[in-house]
Amino acid sequence: MTQHSDIPAPKTFTAAPALSGSVTVPGDKSISHRSLMLSALAVGESRVEGLLEGEDVLATAAAMRAMGADIQRDADGVWHIHGVGVGGLLQPETALDMGNSGTSTRLLMGLLASHDLTATFVGDASLSKRPMARVTEPLSRIGASFTTSPGDRLPLTMKGACPAVPLDYTLPVASAQVKSAILLAGLNTPGITRVVEPIPTRDHSERMLKGFGADLKVEVQADGTRIVTLAGEAELKPQNIVVPGDPSSAAFPMVAALLVPGSKISIANVGLNTTRAGLIDLLREMGGSIEVVNAREVGGEPVGDLIVTASALKGVEPDPARAPSMIDEYPVTFIAAALAEGRSVFRGLEELRVKESDRIATMADGLRAIGVQVEELEDGIIIDGSGGAPLAGGGPIATKLDHRIAMSFAVAGLVSKDGVTIDDMRPVATSFPTFVPLLQTLGAVT
Protein backbone atom coordinates (compact mmCIF):
# COMPACT_ATOMS: atom_id res chain seq x y z
CA MET A 1 0.00 0.00 0.00
CA THR A 2 1.24 3.46 -0.87
CA GLN A 3 2.37 5.47 2.13
CA HIS A 4 2.25 9.26 1.99
CA SER A 5 5.52 11.12 2.47
CA ASP A 6 5.57 13.89 5.05
CA ILE A 7 5.77 16.58 2.36
CA PRO A 8 2.39 18.14 1.50
CA ALA A 9 1.37 18.47 -2.15
CA PRO A 10 -0.42 21.85 -2.45
CA LYS A 11 -2.18 22.69 -5.72
CA THR A 12 -4.12 25.67 -7.06
CA PHE A 13 -7.27 25.19 -9.14
CA THR A 14 -8.27 28.15 -11.31
CA ALA A 15 -11.33 29.26 -13.27
CA ALA A 16 -12.19 26.75 -15.98
CA PRO A 17 -13.58 27.23 -19.48
CA ALA A 18 -16.76 25.32 -20.32
CA LEU A 19 -16.30 21.64 -19.47
CA SER A 20 -17.12 19.03 -22.11
CA GLY A 21 -16.51 15.39 -22.90
CA SER A 22 -17.33 11.94 -21.59
CA VAL A 23 -15.57 10.39 -18.61
CA THR A 24 -15.80 7.43 -16.27
CA VAL A 25 -15.12 7.57 -12.55
CA PRO A 26 -13.37 4.94 -10.41
CA GLY A 27 -15.27 1.93 -9.14
CA ASP A 28 -17.60 2.29 -6.18
CA LYS A 29 -15.58 2.26 -2.96
CA SER A 30 -18.27 0.65 -0.82
CA ILE A 31 -18.85 -2.17 -3.30
CA SER A 32 -15.11 -2.64 -3.89
CA HIS A 33 -14.42 -3.17 -0.17
CA ARG A 34 -17.27 -5.63 0.20
CA SER A 35 -16.43 -7.57 -2.97
CA LEU A 36 -12.93 -8.30 -1.66
CA MET A 37 -14.13 -9.27 1.82
CA LEU A 38 -16.95 -11.57 0.70
CA SER A 39 -14.87 -13.13 -2.10
CA ALA A 40 -12.23 -13.94 0.53
CA LEU A 41 -14.92 -15.81 2.52
CA ALA A 42 -16.30 -17.75 -0.45
CA VAL A 43 -14.91 -21.18 -1.37
CA GLY A 44 -13.46 -21.02 -4.87
CA GLU A 45 -12.43 -18.22 -7.21
CA SER A 46 -14.31 -14.93 -7.54
CA ARG A 47 -13.58 -12.43 -10.30
CA VAL A 48 -13.94 -8.65 -9.85
CA GLU A 49 -13.89 -6.10 -12.69
CA GLY A 50 -13.80 -2.35 -12.17
CA LEU A 51 -12.41 -2.54 -8.63
CA LEU A 52 -11.44 0.85 -7.23
CA GLU A 53 -7.65 0.77 -7.00
CA GLY A 54 -7.36 3.58 -4.48
CA GLU A 55 -5.38 3.25 -1.29
CA ASP A 56 -8.40 2.51 0.91
CA VAL A 57 -9.43 -0.54 -1.11
CA LEU A 58 -5.84 -1.73 -1.47
CA ALA A 59 -5.68 -1.70 2.36
CA THR A 60 -8.62 -4.11 2.42
CA ALA A 61 -6.94 -6.35 -0.17
CA ALA A 62 -3.72 -6.43 1.87
CA ALA A 63 -5.63 -7.33 5.04
CA MET A 64 -7.49 -10.21 3.38
CA ARG A 65 -4.20 -11.52 1.95
CA ALA A 66 -2.68 -11.35 5.44
CA MET A 67 -5.48 -13.64 6.65
CA GLY A 68 -5.08 -16.32 4.00
CA ALA A 69 -6.97 -15.22 0.87
CA ASP A 70 -5.13 -15.50 -2.47
CA ILE A 71 -5.73 -12.18 -4.25
CA GLN A 72 -4.19 -11.43 -7.65
CA ARG A 73 -4.67 -8.69 -10.24
CA ASP A 74 -4.10 -9.56 -13.89
CA ALA A 75 -2.75 -7.26 -16.59
CA ASP A 76 -6.28 -6.36 -17.76
CA GLY A 77 -7.17 -4.98 -14.33
CA VAL A 78 -9.36 -7.95 -13.39
CA TRP A 79 -8.92 -9.17 -9.81
CA HIS A 80 -9.05 -12.88 -8.94
CA ILE A 81 -9.77 -13.88 -5.35
CA HIS A 82 -9.50 -17.45 -4.03
CA GLY A 83 -11.38 -17.49 -0.74
CA VAL A 84 -10.85 -19.52 2.42
CA GLY A 85 -14.48 -20.06 3.39
CA VAL A 86 -16.50 -18.55 6.25
CA GLY A 87 -14.62 -19.29 9.46
CA GLY A 88 -11.40 -20.03 7.56
CA LEU A 89 -9.53 -16.76 8.08
CA LEU A 90 -6.03 -17.17 9.51
CA GLN A 91 -4.32 -15.31 12.33
CA PRO A 92 -2.51 -12.30 10.77
CA GLU A 93 1.21 -12.29 11.58
CA THR A 94 1.50 -8.49 11.79
CA ALA A 95 -0.76 -5.50 12.46
CA LEU A 96 -3.33 -4.71 9.77
CA ASP A 97 -2.51 -1.27 8.33
CA MET A 98 -5.76 0.41 7.34
CA GLY A 99 -4.17 3.63 6.08
CA ASN A 100 -6.97 6.21 5.91
CA SER A 101 -9.84 3.76 5.51
CA GLY A 102 -12.57 3.87 8.14
CA THR A 103 -14.70 1.52 6.04
CA SER A 104 -11.97 -1.15 5.94
CA THR A 105 -11.43 -0.85 9.67
CA ARG A 106 -15.04 -1.03 10.82
CA LEU A 107 -16.11 -3.75 8.38
CA LEU A 108 -13.07 -5.92 9.07
CA MET A 109 -13.62 -5.60 12.82
CA GLY A 110 -17.08 -7.06 12.22
CA LEU A 111 -15.78 -9.78 9.93
CA LEU A 112 -13.14 -10.88 12.46
CA ALA A 113 -15.35 -10.56 15.55
CA SER A 114 -16.73 -14.08 15.08
CA HIS A 115 -13.37 -15.72 14.21
CA ASP A 116 -11.00 -17.26 16.73
CA LEU A 117 -8.11 -14.91 16.12
CA THR A 118 -6.49 -11.75 17.45
CA ALA A 119 -5.80 -8.75 15.22
CA THR A 120 -4.30 -5.30 15.71
CA PHE A 121 -5.52 -2.41 13.54
CA VAL A 122 -3.35 0.62 12.85
CA GLY A 123 -3.94 3.61 10.59
CA ASP A 124 -2.67 7.00 9.52
CA ALA A 125 -2.98 10.19 11.59
CA SER A 126 -6.45 10.97 10.25
CA LEU A 127 -7.90 7.49 10.82
CA SER A 128 -6.32 7.30 14.27
CA LYS A 129 -8.49 10.25 15.36
CA ARG A 130 -11.76 8.55 14.37
CA PRO A 131 -13.84 6.95 17.16
CA MET A 132 -14.55 3.23 16.88
CA ALA A 133 -16.96 2.82 19.81
CA ARG A 134 -20.03 2.62 17.61
CA VAL A 135 -18.64 -0.68 16.26
CA THR A 136 -16.78 -2.03 19.29
CA GLU A 137 -19.87 -1.65 21.50
CA PRO A 138 -22.22 -3.97 19.53
CA LEU A 139 -19.40 -6.37 18.63
CA SER A 140 -18.53 -6.70 22.33
CA ARG A 141 -22.05 -8.05 22.84
CA ILE A 142 -21.35 -11.03 20.59
CA GLY A 143 -18.29 -11.89 22.69
CA ALA A 144 -15.44 -10.08 20.95
CA SER A 145 -13.07 -8.08 23.17
CA PHE A 146 -11.20 -4.87 22.35
CA THR A 147 -8.20 -2.99 23.70
CA THR A 148 -8.31 0.50 22.24
CA SER A 149 -6.26 3.66 22.42
CA PRO A 150 -7.79 6.52 24.51
CA GLY A 151 -11.11 7.70 23.11
CA ASP A 152 -11.87 4.27 21.55
CA ARG A 153 -9.42 4.99 18.75
CA LEU A 154 -6.66 3.19 16.82
CA PRO A 155 -4.26 1.52 17.37
CA LEU A 156 -6.71 -1.14 18.51
CA THR A 157 -6.35 -4.84 19.25
CA MET A 158 -9.34 -7.17 19.11
CA LYS A 159 -9.87 -10.81 20.04
CA GLY A 160 -12.67 -12.55 18.20
CA ALA A 161 -15.23 -14.87 19.77
CA CYS A 162 -15.82 -18.36 18.40
CA PRO A 163 -18.55 -19.35 18.77
CA ALA A 164 -19.97 -15.84 18.88
CA VAL A 165 -23.39 -14.98 20.31
CA PRO A 166 -25.97 -13.85 17.71
CA LEU A 167 -26.99 -10.23 18.10
CA ASP A 168 -30.37 -8.49 17.87
CA TYR A 169 -29.45 -4.83 17.49
CA THR A 170 -31.26 -1.58 16.76
CA LEU A 171 -28.94 1.03 15.24
CA PRO A 172 -28.81 4.12 17.49
CA VAL A 173 -27.48 6.21 14.57
CA ALA A 174 -27.88 5.71 10.83
CA SER A 175 -24.65 4.00 9.79
CA ALA A 176 -24.16 1.54 6.95
CA GLN A 177 -20.72 0.70 8.39
CA VAL A 178 -22.12 -0.38 11.76
CA LYS A 179 -24.94 -2.36 10.10
CA SER A 180 -22.46 -4.06 7.79
CA ALA A 181 -20.01 -4.86 10.59
CA ILE A 182 -22.77 -6.65 12.54
CA LEU A 183 -23.97 -8.58 9.47
CA LEU A 184 -20.42 -9.64 8.60
CA ALA A 185 -19.95 -10.85 12.18
CA GLY A 186 -23.17 -12.82 11.79
CA LEU A 187 -21.78 -14.85 8.88
CA ASN A 188 -19.73 -17.06 11.23
CA THR A 189 -22.13 -16.89 14.18
CA PRO A 190 -24.57 -19.75 14.87
CA GLY A 191 -28.22 -18.65 14.83
CA ILE A 192 -29.93 -15.52 13.54
CA THR A 193 -28.35 -12.06 13.55
CA ARG A 194 -30.90 -9.24 13.35
CA VAL A 195 -30.30 -5.54 12.66
CA VAL A 196 -33.09 -2.97 12.93
CA GLU A 197 -32.59 0.24 10.95
CA PRO A 198 -34.98 3.07 11.93
CA ILE A 199 -33.46 5.20 9.14
CA PRO A 200 -32.43 3.24 6.02
CA THR A 201 -28.78 3.46 4.93
CA ARG A 202 -26.93 2.22 1.84
CA ASP A 203 -27.75 -1.43 1.23
CA HIS A 204 -24.71 -2.73 -0.67
CA SER A 205 -23.95 -5.28 2.05
CA GLU A 206 -27.43 -6.80 1.87
CA ARG A 207 -27.41 -6.98 -1.93
CA MET A 208 -23.95 -8.51 -2.07
CA LEU A 209 -24.49 -10.98 0.77
CA LYS A 210 -27.58 -12.28 -1.05
CA GLY A 211 -25.59 -12.46 -4.28
CA PHE A 212 -22.95 -14.61 -2.59
CA GLY A 213 -25.65 -16.98 -1.33
CA ALA A 214 -26.16 -15.91 2.28
CA ASP A 215 -29.57 -16.57 3.82
CA LEU A 216 -30.56 -12.91 4.31
CA LYS A 217 -33.99 -11.30 4.45
CA VAL A 218 -35.04 -7.64 4.52
CA GLU A 219 -38.43 -6.61 5.90
CA VAL A 220 -39.65 -3.02 5.57
CA GLN A 221 -42.17 -1.82 8.15
CA ALA A 222 -44.98 0.66 7.46
CA ASP A 223 -42.95 3.47 9.07
CA GLY A 224 -39.94 2.77 6.84
CA THR A 225 -37.95 0.85 9.46
CA ARG A 226 -35.87 -1.92 7.87
CA ILE A 227 -35.29 -5.23 9.64
CA VAL A 228 -32.42 -7.29 8.26
CA THR A 229 -32.01 -10.90 9.37
CA LEU A 230 -29.08 -13.17 8.52
CA ALA A 231 -28.74 -16.88 9.20
CA GLY A 232 -25.25 -17.66 10.46
CA GLU A 233 -22.65 -20.27 9.55
CA ALA A 234 -23.20 -19.30 5.93
CA GLU A 235 -21.63 -20.96 2.92
CA LEU A 236 -20.73 -18.29 0.39
CA LYS A 237 -20.37 -19.13 -3.30
CA PRO A 238 -17.82 -17.35 -5.52
CA GLN A 239 -19.13 -14.64 -7.83
CA ASN A 240 -18.22 -12.61 -10.90
CA ILE A 241 -18.63 -8.96 -9.93
CA VAL A 242 -18.63 -5.84 -12.09
CA VAL A 243 -18.18 -2.78 -9.86
CA PRO A 244 -20.15 0.29 -11.06
CA GLY A 245 -18.68 3.79 -11.00
CA ASP A 246 -18.76 5.39 -7.55
CA PRO A 247 -21.57 7.97 -7.22
CA SER A 248 -19.57 9.69 -4.48
CA SER A 249 -16.74 10.24 -6.96
CA ALA A 250 -19.13 11.18 -9.79
CA ALA A 251 -20.39 13.97 -7.51
CA PHE A 252 -17.30 16.10 -8.19
CA PRO A 253 -17.41 16.31 -12.02
CA MET A 254 -21.22 16.47 -11.80
CA VAL A 255 -21.20 19.58 -9.58
CA ALA A 256 -18.34 21.10 -11.58
CA ALA A 257 -20.32 20.78 -14.81
CA LEU A 258 -23.43 22.32 -13.23
CA LEU A 259 -21.43 25.32 -11.97
CA VAL A 260 -19.00 26.14 -14.82
CA PRO A 261 -21.00 28.19 -17.40
CA GLY A 262 -21.54 26.54 -20.78
CA SER A 263 -20.56 23.04 -19.63
CA LYS A 264 -22.09 19.77 -20.80
CA ILE A 265 -20.52 16.43 -19.90
CA SER A 266 -21.43 12.77 -19.66
CA ILE A 267 -20.33 10.41 -16.90
CA ALA A 268 -20.61 6.74 -17.86
CA ASN A 269 -21.49 3.70 -15.77
CA VAL A 270 -22.46 5.40 -12.49
CA GLY A 271 -24.05 3.37 -9.69
CA LEU A 272 -27.60 4.61 -9.06
CA ASN A 273 -28.57 2.61 -5.98
CA THR A 274 -31.47 4.50 -4.40
CA THR A 275 -29.75 4.44 -1.01
CA ARG A 276 -26.87 6.40 -2.59
CA ALA A 277 -28.57 8.65 -5.17
CA GLY A 278 -29.73 11.44 -2.88
CA LEU A 279 -27.33 13.97 -4.42
CA ILE A 280 -28.83 13.67 -7.90
CA ASP A 281 -32.33 14.27 -6.51
CA LEU A 282 -31.15 17.26 -4.48
CA LEU A 283 -29.22 18.90 -7.32
CA ARG A 284 -32.28 18.52 -9.56
CA GLU A 285 -34.38 20.23 -6.89
CA MET A 286 -31.85 23.07 -6.92
CA GLY A 287 -32.44 23.43 -10.67
CA GLY A 288 -29.63 21.24 -11.97
CA SER A 289 -30.00 19.52 -15.34
CA ILE A 290 -28.98 15.88 -14.81
CA GLU A 291 -30.33 13.27 -17.20
CA VAL A 292 -30.00 9.51 -16.69
CA VAL A 293 -29.65 7.51 -19.91
CA ASN A 294 -29.02 3.83 -20.64
CA ALA A 295 -30.35 2.78 -17.23
CA ARG A 296 -29.59 -0.88 -16.55
CA GLU A 297 -28.81 -3.38 -13.79
CA VAL A 298 -25.33 -4.88 -13.33
CA GLY A 299 -24.72 -7.50 -10.66
CA GLY A 300 -27.84 -6.54 -8.71
CA GLU A 301 -26.97 -2.82 -8.69
CA PRO A 302 -28.78 -0.18 -10.80
CA VAL A 303 -26.41 1.66 -13.14
CA GLY A 304 -26.77 4.45 -15.70
CA ASP A 305 -24.98 7.16 -17.65
CA LEU A 306 -25.39 10.80 -16.58
CA ILE A 307 -25.63 13.81 -18.88
CA VAL A 308 -24.98 16.99 -16.89
CA THR A 309 -25.56 20.50 -18.27
CA ALA A 310 -24.58 23.80 -16.64
CA SER A 311 -27.54 25.22 -14.74
CA ALA A 312 -28.54 28.18 -12.58
CA LEU A 313 -29.05 26.73 -9.10
CA LYS A 314 -31.25 27.97 -6.27
CA GLY A 315 -30.91 27.51 -2.53
CA VAL A 316 -32.49 24.53 -0.83
CA GLU A 317 -33.41 23.24 2.62
CA PRO A 318 -33.50 19.44 2.35
CA ASP A 319 -35.22 17.14 4.83
CA PRO A 320 -32.59 15.96 7.35
CA ALA A 321 -33.90 12.40 6.87
CA ARG A 322 -32.27 12.36 3.43
CA ALA A 323 -28.77 12.65 4.88
CA PRO A 324 -27.86 8.91 4.82
CA SER A 325 -28.48 8.70 1.05
CA MET A 326 -25.80 11.32 0.32
CA ILE A 327 -23.73 11.67 3.48
CA ASP A 328 -20.37 11.62 1.66
CA GLU A 329 -21.57 14.08 -0.97
CA TYR A 330 -22.41 16.96 1.38
CA PRO A 331 -19.01 18.70 1.14
CA VAL A 332 -19.33 19.19 -2.62
CA THR A 333 -23.03 19.99 -2.20
CA PHE A 334 -21.94 22.91 -0.01
CA ILE A 335 -19.90 24.19 -2.98
CA ALA A 336 -23.01 23.99 -5.18
CA ALA A 337 -24.94 25.92 -2.52
CA ALA A 338 -22.21 28.58 -2.43
CA LEU A 339 -22.94 29.35 -6.12
CA ALA A 340 -26.73 29.05 -5.86
CA GLU A 341 -29.19 31.92 -5.65
CA GLY A 342 -30.41 32.46 -2.09
CA ARG A 343 -29.87 30.61 1.16
CA SER A 344 -29.39 26.89 1.73
CA VAL A 345 -29.87 25.23 5.11
CA PHE A 346 -28.48 21.74 5.71
CA ARG A 347 -29.31 19.93 8.96
CA GLY A 348 -29.20 16.41 10.38
CA LEU A 349 -25.52 16.06 9.50
CA GLU A 350 -24.03 15.09 12.88
CA GLU A 351 -22.37 12.13 11.14
CA LEU A 352 -20.11 14.57 9.27
CA ARG A 353 -18.44 15.51 12.56
CA VAL A 354 -16.78 12.05 12.76
CA LYS A 355 -15.65 11.47 9.17
CA GLU A 356 -12.04 11.74 7.97
CA SER A 357 -12.24 15.24 9.43
CA ASP A 358 -14.99 17.22 11.15
CA ARG A 359 -16.46 17.97 7.74
CA ILE A 360 -18.89 20.61 8.97
CA ALA A 361 -16.19 22.70 10.67
CA THR A 362 -13.57 22.10 7.97
CA MET A 363 -15.96 23.06 5.14
CA ALA A 364 -17.23 26.12 7.04
CA ASP A 365 -13.68 27.38 7.62
CA GLY A 366 -12.71 26.77 4.00
CA LEU A 367 -15.83 28.43 2.60
CA ARG A 368 -15.19 31.53 4.69
CA ALA A 369 -11.60 31.60 3.42
CA ILE A 370 -12.80 31.85 -0.19
CA GLY A 371 -15.39 34.54 0.47
CA VAL A 372 -18.60 32.59 1.15
CA GLN A 373 -21.06 33.65 3.86
CA VAL A 374 -21.67 30.67 6.11
CA GLU A 375 -23.03 29.92 9.57
CA GLU A 376 -21.95 26.69 11.23
CA LEU A 377 -24.64 24.76 13.13
CA GLU A 378 -24.16 21.90 15.56
CA ASP A 379 -25.78 19.50 13.09
CA GLY A 380 -25.20 21.32 9.81
CA ILE A 381 -24.52 24.58 8.02
CA ILE A 382 -26.26 27.63 6.51
CA ILE A 383 -24.82 28.96 3.24
CA ASP A 384 -25.75 32.19 1.44
CA GLY A 385 -25.09 31.67 -2.26
CA SER A 386 -23.52 34.03 -4.79
CA GLY A 387 -26.33 33.69 -7.32
CA GLY A 388 -23.91 32.26 -9.86
CA ALA A 389 -21.23 34.95 -9.48
CA PRO A 390 -17.70 33.51 -9.25
CA LEU A 391 -16.34 32.95 -5.75
CA ALA A 392 -13.49 35.17 -4.59
CA GLY A 393 -11.05 32.30 -4.13
CA GLY A 394 -8.02 32.15 -1.89
CA GLY A 395 -6.43 29.65 0.42
CA PRO A 396 -4.50 27.58 1.11
CA ILE A 397 -7.49 25.58 2.34
CA ALA A 398 -6.75 23.38 5.35
CA THR A 399 -8.20 20.03 4.24
CA LYS A 400 -7.23 18.09 7.41
CA LEU A 401 -6.03 15.14 5.26
CA ASP A 402 -9.61 14.65 4.04
CA HIS A 403 -9.92 13.59 0.39
CA ARG A 404 -13.49 14.85 -0.06
CA ILE A 405 -12.64 18.27 1.37
CA ALA A 406 -9.72 18.55 -1.06
CA MET A 407 -11.79 17.62 -4.11
CA SER A 408 -14.69 19.87 -3.08
CA PHE A 409 -12.50 22.95 -2.90
CA ALA A 410 -10.83 21.96 -6.16
CA VAL A 411 -14.29 22.24 -7.75
CA ALA A 412 -14.71 25.64 -6.07
CA GLY A 413 -11.47 26.76 -7.70
CA LEU A 414 -12.98 26.14 -11.15
CA VAL A 415 -15.59 28.85 -10.47
CA SER A 416 -13.39 31.40 -8.64
CA LYS A 417 -11.85 34.77 -9.53
CA ASP A 418 -8.42 34.19 -8.01
CA GLY A 419 -8.23 30.39 -7.87
CA VAL A 420 -8.40 28.16 -4.79
CA THR A 421 -5.24 26.63 -3.33
CA ILE A 422 -5.55 23.25 -1.60
CA ASP A 423 -2.96 22.63 1.12
CA ASP A 424 -2.45 18.94 0.29
CA MET A 425 -3.86 16.87 -2.58
CA ARG A 426 -2.21 13.59 -1.54
CA PRO A 427 -5.26 12.21 0.32
CA VAL A 428 -7.26 12.19 -2.95
CA ALA A 429 -5.38 8.99 -3.83
CA THR A 430 -7.40 7.13 -1.19
CA SER A 431 -10.57 7.20 -3.30
CA PHE A 432 -10.04 8.99 -6.65
CA PRO A 433 -6.44 8.69 -7.88
CA THR A 434 -7.43 9.93 -11.37
CA PHE A 435 -9.25 13.06 -10.15
CA VAL A 436 -6.92 15.73 -11.57
CA PRO A 437 -6.44 13.98 -14.96
CA LEU A 438 -10.22 13.62 -15.23
CA LEU A 439 -10.72 17.37 -14.76
CA GLN A 440 -8.06 17.97 -17.40
CA THR A 441 -9.84 15.60 -19.80
CA LEU A 442 -12.98 17.74 -19.42
CA GLY A 443 -11.01 20.89 -20.26
CA ALA A 444 -10.16 22.32 -16.86
CA VAL A 445 -6.71 23.89 -16.77
CA THR A 446 -5.16 22.55 -13.60
N, C-alpha and C positions, 0 to 999 in steps of 0.2 A: 504494500500500500504506500502511496506517495505521502511523504511527510513534508509539511511546509517548512521552509527555512525561517529564520527569525527576521528576515528582511522584508518589510511590507512591500507591496506592489501597487502604489497609487496610480490612478489613471483618470484623465479628464475626458468627459463625454460632452460634445458640443452640439449646437443646433443642427438638425439633420434636414436635408432636402426630402421631398416626398418619398416615402418608402414604397417599394414595389418588388414583386417576385413571389416565388413559392418556396417554402422551406418546410423542413420537418424538425421536430424537437426531440430531445433524447427520450428514451423509454421511461415509462411511469416508474417513479422511485418506489412507491408503495408496493406495486405489483412485482417489481424486480426483487426487492427484499424477500417477499413471500414466496416467489417462485424458487429461489435458491434454497430457502429453509425447508419447504415442503418436498422439493425434489430430493433433498438430502435425507428425508425420512421415508421416501418411497423405496421399494425394493425393485431394482432394475435401473435402466437408463432413461432419464428425462432429457428433453432437448428444449432449449430456450433461445428464441430469436428476439432481437431488439432490446436485449437487456441494457439497462442504463449502466454505462461503465464509468460512473463517477466514483469518487473516493468512498462515499458512504456505502454504496452497494458492494464495492470491492472489499470493504471491511467485513461485510456479512459473508462473502465468499471465503475470505481467509479464515474466519471463525469456523465455518462448516468444514473446511479442509482440516483444520486443527482437531476436529472431533470425528474424523474418519471418513468423511465423504470424499469421493474422487471427483474433482471439478476441473474441467479442461475447456479452453476456448480454442476453436479452430480458426484457420486463417480467414474464413468468411464471416467471422464475428458471431458464429453460433456457439452457444455454450452447451456442454454435455456434462450431466451430473449423474453419477452412479451413487445411489443412496444406500444407507445402512439399515433402513427399516426403523419404524417407531420403537423406541426403547434401545436402539443399537448404537447411540452416540457414545464415543469414547472420551475418557478423561483427557482434557487438553493438557499438554506438557508445560505450557507457558501461559501467561496472562493473555486474555483476548483483547486486542487493541481495537477499540471502536472508533478511533479518530474523532470525528465531529458528529457521529450518527446516533441521535437519540432513538430513532426507530430500531436500528440494529440492536441497541442495548436493551431496550424494554421488551422487544419481541423475543430476543434470545434468552433473557431471564425467564420468560414464561416457558419457552421451549425446554429449558434445562431444569425447570423447577420440579418436574416429575421424573427426572433421571437420577440414577445413583452416581452422581459425580459432583466434584467441587470445581468451581471456576471463578477466576478473578477477572473483573472487567476494568479496563483503564481507558482513558480518552484524552482528547486535547484539552486546552485550557477552557474553551467554551463549554464543551460537554461536561467537564468536571464541575461546572457551576450549576448544572441542571438537577433539580430534585428528583429522586427516584421513589419516594415514599408511596406515590399513588400506585406503583406496581408492586413494591416489596410488601405492602400491607396485605393485599388480597392473596399474594403468593405465599405469604407466611401462614395463611389459614389452611393451605393444602398440605403444610408440613415442611416447606422449604425454610431454610434459615439464612440470615444475611448479616454480614459485618460490613457496615458502611463507614465512609468518612463523615465528619461532622456535617449535619444538615441533610442526612440521607443522600449523600452524593458519592460520586466515584473518587478514587478507586474503591471498589466494592467486591467483596468475596461472598459467594453464595454456595450453599450445600443443598443439593436437590433431595427430594423425598421420594423413596420408591419402596412400597407403593405409596402414592400420594392420596390425599383425601379429596373426593370430588367437591366442587365448590358451587354454591348457589349464591350469586352475587348481583346486587343492583348497583350500577355505576353511579357514584355520587357526582361525577362531572362527566360531560360528554367527551369521551376519548377513545378513538379507534385503537390507539396503541394499548391501552389498558384492556379493552375488550379482547383484542387479538392475543395479548399475552396470556390471558386466562384460558382462552380457547386452545391455544397451543399447548399449554400445560395439561389441558384435558385430554389431549391425544393419547398420552401414556398413563392416564389415570383410570382405574377401574370405576365403572358406574357412569352416571350422567352429570356432566358439567353444564350449568345453566347461567346465562348472563342476561340480565334485564337492562334494557337501554331506554330510559325515559325520553331521551332526545336521540334520534337516530344519527349515527356517524357513518363514515365511509365503510362499505361492506365488502371490500376486496377479500378479506380473510374468509368470510362465509362463502363467497362465490368460488374461491380457489380450493378451499377445503372440500366442498362438494365435488368439484372437478376432479380432485385426487381420490375421491371415493370414500371420504369420511361420512359417517352417519350423522348428518347435521340437519336440523330443522329450524326454520324461522317462522314465528307466529307474530302477527301484527295486531295489536289490540285496537279497539275503537278510538282510543285517545292518541293513537300513534306510537305508543310504547311497543318496542320490539323485544321479543323473548327468543333468545337463541339457545338451543339445546344441542349438545354434542355427546354422542356415545363414545366412551373411552376405549383404550386398547385397540385403536383403529389400525387397519391395514391399508396403507396408501399405495396407489398404483401409479407408476410413472406416467408422465404426460408430455405432450408436445405443446409448448406455450409460445404464443406470439405476443410480446409486450407492446401495448399501444403507447403512443406518445403521451408524455406526462402533461395533464392539463395545468398543473402548477407551473411548469416551465413555459407552456404555451401562453400563459398569462402575460408574460413580459413583451413578446412581439405583438400580441393582441392589443394591449393597452398602448404600446408605442404607435401602432398603425392608426388607432382611433384618434390619437392626440396630434400627430404630425400632419399638418395640413396637406391635402392632396394625395394622401397615401391610400393604397389598395394592395393588400397582400393575401396570400392563401397559406394556410398552415395545414399540412396533410397529416392524416392518421392520428388524430387526437382522441384520447379516451374521453367518453361523454357519460360515464357513470353518473346517475342522478345524484348520488351522494357526494359527488365532487364537482358538479357543474354549476354551482351557485353563482360563480363569477360571471358566466355568460349571461345568466338571467338578470343579474344586477346591472351589468353594463348596458344591456338592452333597455332596461328601465330608465337608465340615465340618458338614453337617446342614441346609444351606440349601434351601428350597423354591423351585425355579425350574423352571417348566414351559414347554416350547416348544410353541406351537400354530401352526396354519396354515403349516407348513413348506413351502417352495417353492424353486424355483431362478429367479433373475433374472440374465440376462446371464452365465451360467456360474458364478454365485456362489450358494451356499445361503443362504437367508434365512428368518427366522421371527419370530413375535411371542413375547415373553417375559411370563409371569405370575409375579410375584415376591411371596412372602408372608413376613412377618416370622418368623424362626426362631431357636431357640437353637443357637448354633454351638459346635463343639468344636475344640480345637487340632489341628494337622495338621503332618506332616513330609513334604512332597511330594518326589518323585524329582527331583533337579536336572535330569535330562534333559528335563523338561517346560517348563523356563524359556522356550525360544524361542516357545512357543505362547501365552504370556501376559506377555511381558517388560515391556510398558508398563503392565500392570495390577497389578504387584506393589505399588506404593505404596498403592493403595486396599485391596489384599488385606491389607497390614499393619494397616490400620485394622480390618478384619474380625477379624483375629487378636487385636487388642487388646481386643475385646469377647467373644472366645470363652472357653470354659471350658478351662483347662489351658494347656499350653505349645505354641507353634508354632515350628518350626525351618525356615528357608528357606535353601537353599544353592544353589551354582551360578549366582550372580547377578553375576558379575564385570562383565557388560555394563552393569549399572546404575551402575557407577562413572564411565562416560563418556557418560551421557545429558545432558540439558539442565543437570543438576547431577549431583553425586555422590549419586545417589538413596539409596544405603544410608546414608551419613553424614547426609544432610539429613533423612531420615525418622527415623533413630535419635535425632538431636538434638530434633526436633519432638515425637516420642512421649514422650521424657523430660520435655519442657517441659509436657506436659499430664497427667503423672502415670502414665505406662505404664512398666512394668519391661521394659527391653530390654538385650540384649547385642549389640554390633556385631561381626560376623565379617568376615574379609577378603573372603569371597565370599558374604556373606549377613547374616542377622540372626536372633536368638532373641527371641521375644516371649512374655511371660507374660500371659495374658488375664485380664479382670476377671470372667469368668463371667456376663456380661450386665449387670453393674452399670454405671451411667453413668461415663464418664471424668471426671476432675477438671476438665479444661479449663485455659485459660490462654492464654499467648502474649504478645506477637505472635510467630507462627511465622515464622522466616526461611526463605522459600521458594526463595531463590537464583534468582529469575526463572524458576522451573520451573512450568509450567501444571499438571502432574499432581500435584505436591506441594501446590499451592494447593487444588486441588479435593479431594484426599484429606483434608486437614485441615478443609476445609469440611464434609465428611461427618462427621468426628469431632465437630465442633461440634454437630451435630444430636443426638448422644447424650452430651452433656456436662452437668455440673452448672452450671458457670459460663460456658459458651460458649467458643469458640476463636476467637481473633483472628488473621487472616491478614495478614502485613505488606504484601502487594501482590497484588491480584487482576487487575491488567492483563494478565499473561501468558496468562490463560485465553482471551483473544480469539484466540490463535494456533490453537486447535483446537476450542473449544466456546463460541462467543460468547453462546449462549443459556443457559448453565449456571444462572445465578442465577434468571432467569425460570422455567426448568423446575422448579427446586426449589419456587418459589412456587406454580406450577401444582399441584404435588402436595400443597401444604398446609404446607410449611415456612415459618416466619416468619423472613425474612432481611432 
